[in-house]
Amino acid sequence: MNDTPGWTSPGSAPSDGQDGSGIPRPTTPADANGSAPQWSKDQPPAGQWSPPAGQTPPPAPGRNWGAPPPNAHWGRPPAAKPGVIPLRPLAMGEILDGSVKTLRTYWRTVLSITVTVAVISQIADILAQRFLVPTTPGLSADATPAEKLEQSLQAAQDSLIGLGPALLVTLMASLVCAALLTVVISRAVVGRPVTLGDAWHEARPRLLQLIGLTLLMAALSAAVILVGLLPGLLVGGAPGVALTLLGGLGAVVVVVWLMIRFSLASPALMLERQGIVKSLKRSAKLVQGSWWRIFGITLLTQLLIFIFAMIIAIPFAIAAIAVDGDGFSGLLSGSTTAFGWPFLIITGIGGVITSAITYPISAGVTVLLYVDQRIRREALDLELARAAGLPGYGPTPGDETVGG
């Protein structure tokens, strides 16, 4: 028998719907004089005892036996979620979901940014293809393979030169878009509203440094590729070709490794207000030990974006070919590669729709990877909870962004 207060053994109280009259009771023992104890005649009915005022009786045995008390939470309590993500280490699906939720929740601000950038980029690309890219003459039937190869290389070079201004405009517009979206997503993490004016005011002082960081990464990648290809180009011949292929493959691997290692430098620069070199070091520190995880999430994101882009682009391309078939038939015959205005405009519309949706997804994954790594390594979730004004985390700091 357990005599612990508040504990009752199973079966010692009546079940539901019974008054306890049918429960057998032991014979009352006699006292020292041989007579039974004299109990009062005014006793409550058996099995219907009421506790004193202010006390709660223990639960009846057999009723909710082993069930937790009401409103009880077993194990670790759920993480706070003031914004688009829970404030704890994130899984891959939560990072992608947070990017999509940012687009849905702040769609006015996000689409005003991405649509503007996409329209500017597509207009620059259309004008470049129409007026700057030279028309490729048709190849003669009696041209030698060497002449055909030379003409193809010349056409590719002319196309790159003609598209140079459009690529520069697209790069600058994309950098502005990434900077603004970084601010929007950092506010979305703590559930704070943000307008286009607020995002521009926050991002504008960091734009020149962001451009410098992007150009530095491009120069670094080009230098690595050149170093990988240079030995094979110097050797020449069949051994040079093999060495060029091997060196090019190695250079690509190194470039991918560097891009992932420094992939968090952009949000670190924008949100922590650090310089270019310090942002690169910050990214390398955050990525250390998680390279493969970040590589896998980035690769999956780009694959999903590519599939979505194809789903949108293919119907617009088919419609453009149906409207402007002359340029496509000329391309098949080898006489010209010039497309008319209808083809360029229709494909441009498809490009605007694709870019307007994929830009925030790509930027959101990058920023949320940065937030996730800081939560895992630096307990950033506590600072984010204070920034969101959640009770029990201390006073709310003045800065509402992630890096503050």
Legacy VTK file of the C-alpha trace (Angstrom):
# vtk DataFile Version 3.0
C-alpha trace
ASCII
DATASET POLYDATA
POINTS 404 float
0.000 0.000 0.000
1.331 3.417 -0.992
0.671 6.145 1.558
1.888 9.050 -0.576
-0.523 12.004 -0.295
-2.659 12.489 -3.355
-2.100 8.972 -4.710
-4.969 6.516 -4.996
-4.654 2.916 -6.017
-6.811 1.716 -8.916
-10.171 0.232 -7.925
-10.567 1.984 -4.555
-13.196 4.424 -5.831
-16.459 3.793 -7.657
-16.642 3.825 -11.422
-18.822 6.166 -13.413
-22.518 5.712 -12.840
-22.127 3.855 -9.527
-22.814 5.068 -6.010
-20.466 2.634 -4.278
-23.220 0.682 -2.492
-22.308 -2.583 -4.157
-18.636 -2.453 -3.197
-17.895 -4.989 -0.386
-16.369 -3.512 2.746
-14.335 -5.262 5.432
-15.947 -6.067 8.777
-15.432 -3.295 11.299
-13.023 -4.485 14.000
-14.043 -4.260 17.650
-12.302 -2.039 20.139
-10.462 -3.168 23.255
-13.783 -3.736 25.153
-15.191 -5.990 22.413
-17.735 -3.481 21.173
-17.764 -1.918 17.727
-16.915 1.775 17.450
-19.936 4.052 17.542
-20.087 6.030 14.265
-22.472 8.900 13.802
-25.734 8.056 12.105
-25.464 11.134 9.853
-22.925 9.851 7.307
-22.767 10.788 3.649
-23.817 8.139 1.130
-21.082 5.669 0.306
-18.848 6.713 -2.579
-20.185 10.293 -2.689
-17.652 12.184 -0.618
-17.063 15.867 -1.393
-13.683 17.498 -0.715
-13.334 20.491 1.561
-13.755 23.898 0.000
-10.778 25.043 -2.080
-9.409 21.530 -2.696
-9.613 19.359 -5.789
-10.096 15.586 -5.451
-7.686 13.290 -7.226
-8.919 11.795 -10.506
-10.936 8.633 -10.191
-9.031 5.468 -11.037
-9.861 4.184 -14.486
-10.825 7.660 -15.682
-8.190 9.202 -18.051
-5.627 6.921 -16.434
-2.163 8.127 -17.499
-3.506 11.053 -19.562
-1.582 14.353 -19.284
-3.204 17.248 -17.489
-5.086 19.800 -19.586
-2.941 22.236 -21.636
0.200 20.279 -20.794
3.093 20.378 -23.307
5.414 17.402 -23.113
9.000 17.810 -24.276
10.504 20.929 -25.792
8.048 23.805 -26.309
7.510 24.946 -29.908
9.797 27.686 -31.198
8.469 31.219 -31.506
7.486 32.246 -35.026
6.931 36.000 -35.256
7.554 36.054 -39.015
7.983 33.703 -41.946
10.247 31.176 -40.169
10.386 29.611 -36.688
13.225 30.971 -34.568
15.321 27.801 -34.406
17.673 25.891 -36.731
15.876 25.428 -40.036
15.390 22.419 -42.273
15.724 22.684 -46.036
11.957 22.675 -46.561
11.498 25.478 -44.023
14.044 27.634 -45.866
12.215 27.200 -49.172
8.850 27.688 -47.467
10.088 30.876 -45.798
11.090 32.300 -49.179
7.672 31.557 -50.652
5.886 32.963 -47.574
7.864 36.189 -47.892
6.656 36.526 -51.482
3.053 35.866 -50.438
3.048 38.037 -47.315
4.902 41.047 -48.730
3.830 40.633 -52.327
3.203 44.344 -52.933
6.710 45.354 -51.924
8.406 42.291 -53.418
6.656 42.417 -56.786
7.141 46.168 -57.094
10.880 45.499 -56.810
11.160 42.389 -58.950
8.788 43.473 -61.719
10.588 46.802 -62.096
13.984 45.103 -62.265
12.726 42.419 -64.654
11.154 44.973 -67.011
14.357 47.042 -67.125
16.460 43.945 -67.786
14.178 42.609 -70.509
13.934 45.973 -72.287
17.736 46.249 -72.326
18.033 42.686 -73.645
15.404 43.221 -76.371
17.014 46.445 -77.590
20.458 44.833 -77.606
19.271 41.829 -79.595
17.431 44.020 -82.056
19.992 46.754 -82.686
23.402 45.710 -81.292
23.750 42.018 -82.090
24.860 41.696 -85.737
23.010 39.420 -88.126
24.923 36.254 -88.836
25.300 35.565 -92.578
24.460 32.125 -93.854
27.244 29.618 -94.279
28.080 28.614 -97.811
27.607 24.986 -98.705
31.196 24.594 -99.998
32.824 26.098 -96.863
35.482 23.972 -95.230
35.073 22.788 -91.613
37.762 25.237 -90.529
35.935 28.132 -92.196
32.630 27.097 -90.603
34.277 26.920 -87.185
35.881 30.332 -87.672
32.570 31.904 -88.733
30.763 30.369 -85.759
33.376 31.680 -83.326
33.197 35.132 -84.921
29.398 35.143 -84.637
29.576 34.165 -80.955
32.131 36.898 -80.294
29.990 39.523 -82.038
26.930 38.420 -80.086
28.763 38.695 -76.757
30.042 42.164 -77.659
26.573 43.261 -78.731
24.944 41.890 -75.582
27.590 43.448 -73.332
25.593 46.609 -72.499
22.450 44.573 -71.842
24.371 42.209 -69.551
25.788 45.186 -67.637
22.311 46.693 -67.185
20.941 43.329 -66.068
23.782 42.893 -63.579
23.246 46.295 -61.998
19.472 45.832 -61.845
19.901 42.388 -60.280
22.246 43.787 -57.617
19.757 46.488 -56.675
17.009 43.856 -56.549
19.103 41.576 -54.328
19.933 44.436 -51.949
16.305 45.508 -51.579
15.051 41.948 -51.183
17.654 41.276 -48.489
16.192 44.090 -46.408
12.622 42.905 -47.027
13.406 39.314 -46.030
15.299 40.412 -42.905
12.190 42.299 -41.759
9.956 39.370 -42.715
11.900 37.107 -40.335
10.744 39.176 -37.342
7.297 39.898 -38.787
7.822 43.630 -39.338
6.178 45.383 -42.314
8.427 47.133 -44.816
7.657 49.424 -47.733
9.655 49.996 -50.892
10.848 53.337 -49.511
12.045 51.729 -46.295
13.920 49.035 -48.207
15.587 51.589 -50.471
16.574 53.799 -47.539
18.136 50.818 -45.777
19.910 49.343 -48.818
21.156 52.461 -50.624
24.296 53.071 -48.471
25.524 49.517 -49.178
24.977 49.377 -52.953
28.487 50.457 -53.996
30.074 47.905 -51.686
27.708 45.219 -52.992
28.721 46.054 -56.561
32.378 45.878 -55.548
31.827 42.506 -53.885
30.113 41.120 -57.005
32.835 42.364 -59.346
35.520 40.955 -57.040
33.869 37.534 -57.071
33.569 37.656 -60.882
37.226 38.624 -61.226
38.269 35.871 -58.828
36.318 33.273 -60.817
37.787 34.483 -64.115
41.306 34.329 -62.673
40.782 30.749 -61.473
39.454 29.681 -64.883
42.386 31.354 -66.635
44.913 29.644 -64.380
43.274 26.299 -65.082
43.247 26.727 -68.863
46.582 28.459 -69.333
48.919 25.418 -69.104
47.013 23.524 -71.770
46.895 26.561 -74.047
50.654 27.001 -73.742
51.455 23.361 -74.462
49.248 23.054 -77.553
48.588 20.000 -79.665
46.838 16.864 -78.455
48.524 16.936 -75.033
47.504 20.578 -74.709
43.858 19.751 -75.439
43.808 17.043 -72.781
45.553 19.329 -70.297
43.099 22.124 -71.110
40.115 19.878 -70.441
41.613 18.603 -67.201
42.605 22.088 -66.062
39.206 23.497 -66.990
37.409 20.794 -64.990
39.602 21.451 -61.969
39.036 25.189 -62.304
35.263 24.705 -62.368
35.435 22.652 -59.165
37.495 25.360 -57.461
35.104 28.088 -58.619
32.081 26.187 -57.268
33.865 25.683 -53.953
34.663 29.398 -53.721
31.145 30.465 -54.697
29.600 28.365 -51.918
32.241 29.406 -49.407
31.509 33.085 -50.077
27.781 32.710 -50.826
26.769 34.378 -47.536
29.003 37.420 -48.034
26.227 39.472 -49.647
23.717 39.222 -46.745
26.588 39.686 -44.276
27.574 42.907 -46.051
24.005 44.211 -46.192
22.813 43.244 -42.716
25.967 43.509 -40.625
27.201 46.658 -42.403
30.714 45.314 -42.861
33.265 45.927 -45.587
33.928 43.688 -48.580
36.882 41.785 -47.143
35.253 41.356 -43.726
32.065 40.098 -45.386
34.044 37.472 -47.294
35.723 36.342 -44.070
32.356 36.329 -42.296
30.850 34.109 -44.989
33.785 31.709 -44.841
33.375 31.419 -41.078
29.625 30.774 -41.264
29.947 28.208 -44.070
32.781 26.304 -42.392
31.619 22.801 -41.514
28.349 23.194 -43.479
29.659 23.457 -47.049
27.893 20.370 -48.369
24.591 21.296 -46.744
24.642 24.803 -48.206
25.755 23.429 -51.571
22.875 20.932 -51.618
20.239 23.517 -50.688
21.607 26.008 -53.234
21.756 23.380 -55.984
18.211 22.185 -55.288
16.935 25.762 -55.287
18.553 26.548 -58.627
17.188 23.312 -60.089
13.651 24.168 -58.967
14.030 27.685 -60.343
15.255 26.294 -63.679
12.300 23.914 -63.921
9.855 26.710 -63.088
11.522 29.002 -65.644
11.171 26.340 -68.339
7.511 25.805 -67.484
6.877 29.527 -68.016
9.289 30.128 -70.905
8.318 27.234 -73.195
4.667 28.301 -73.774
5.752 31.888 -74.444
8.453 30.682 -76.849
5.932 28.533 -78.733
3.517 31.465 -78.940
6.314 33.765 -80.145
7.345 31.304 -82.882
3.723 30.954 -83.980
3.373 34.740 -84.250
6.799 35.427 -85.772
7.736 32.361 -87.787
10.029 34.126 -90.261
12.933 34.442 -87.857
12.623 30.837 -86.733
12.483 29.498 -90.301
15.515 31.591 -91.168
17.353 30.193 -88.170
16.614 26.636 -89.316
17.755 27.377 -92.884
20.964 29.020 -91.658
20.342 32.292 -93.497
19.762 34.603 -90.542
19.328 34.621 -86.783
17.363 37.857 -86.572
13.957 37.698 -84.884
11.236 40.277 -85.299
9.629 42.514 -82.709
6.714 40.132 -81.993
9.058 37.298 -81.048
11.223 39.506 -78.819
8.257 41.129 -77.080
6.406 37.875 -76.345
9.499 36.108 -75.022
10.322 39.256 -73.054
6.932 39.101 -71.320
7.631 35.510 -70.332
11.038 36.576 -69.030
9.476 39.305 -66.879
7.016 36.865 -65.292
9.750 34.310 -64.629
12.189 36.812 -63.140
9.554 38.511 -60.988
8.855 35.218 -59.200
12.285 33.574 -59.181
14.250 36.614 -57.951
12.653 36.647 -54.459
12.910 32.855 -54.124
16.636 32.849 -54.889
17.353 35.867 -52.679
15.176 34.455 -49.900
17.072 31.158 -49.798
20.413 32.988 -49.570
19.293 35.300 -46.748
17.565 32.509 -44.802
20.662 30.321 -45.115
22.618 33.184 -43.554
20.041 33.498 -40.747
20.016 29.734 -40.202
23.808 29.547 -39.902
23.847 32.393 -37.373
21.094 30.719 -35.354
23.088 27.475 -35.281
26.413 29.105 -34.378
25.580 32.344 -32.562
22.088 31.920 -31.057
20.726 34.647 -33.303
17.214 33.424 -32.523
17.381 35.196 -29.140
18.231 38.514 -30.785
15.493 38.010 -33.369
12.963 37.291 -30.621
13.940 40.546 -28.881
13.745 42.398 -32.197
10.252 40.985 -32.733
9.184 42.220 -29.278
8.321 38.781 -27.925
7.755 38.702 -24.145
10.425 37.174 -21.965
13.411 38.033 -24.167
14.329 41.441 -22.800
13.821 44.935 -24.223
13.336 45.408 -27.943
16.490 46.784 -29.621
16.297 49.837 -31.808
17.359 48.043 -34.984
14.761 45.703 -36.477
16.956 43.986 -39.063
18.691 40.676 -38.683
22.181 42.030 -38.610
21.559 44.705 -36.011
LINES 1 405
404 0 1 2 3 4 5 6 7 8 9 10 11 12 13 14 15 16 17 18 19 20 21 22 23 24 25 26 27 28 29 30 31 32 33 34 35 36 37 38 39 40 41 42 43 44 45 46 47 48 49 50 51 52 53 54 55 56 57 58 59 60 61 62 63 64 65 66 67 68 69 70 71 72 73 74 75 76 77 78 79 80 81 82 83 84 85 86 87 88 89 90 91 92 93 94 95 96 97 98 99 100 101 102 103 104 105 106 107 108 109 110 111 112 113 114 115 116 117 118 119 120 121 122 123 124 125 126 127 128 129 130 131 132 133 134 135 136 137 138 139 140 141 142 143 144 145 146 147 148 149 150 151 152 153 154 155 156 157 158 159 160 161 162 163 164 165 166 167 168 169 170 171 172 173 174 175 176 177 178 179 180 181 182 183 184 185 186 187 188 189 190 191 192 193 194 195 196 197 198 199 200 201 202 203 204 205 206 207 208 209 210 211 212 213 214 215 216 217 218 219 220 221 222 223 224 225 226 227 228 229 230 231 232 233 234 235 236 237 238 239 240 241 242 243 244 245 246 247 248 249 250 251 252 253 254 255 256 257 258 259 260 261 262 263 264 265 266 267 268 269 270 271 272 273 274 275 276 277 278 279 280 281 282 283 284 285 286 287 288 289 290 291 292 293 294 295 296 297 298 299 300 301 302 303 304 305 306 307 308 309 310 311 312 313 314 315 316 317 318 319 320 321 322 323 324 325 326 327 328 329 330 331 332 333 334 335 336 337 338 339 340 341 342 343 344 345 346 347 348 349 350 351 352 353 354 355 356 357 358 359 360 361 362 363 364 365 366 367 368 369 370 371 372 373 374 375 376 377 378 379 380 381 382 383 384 385 386 387 388 389 390 391 392 393 394 395 396 397 398 399 400 401 402 403
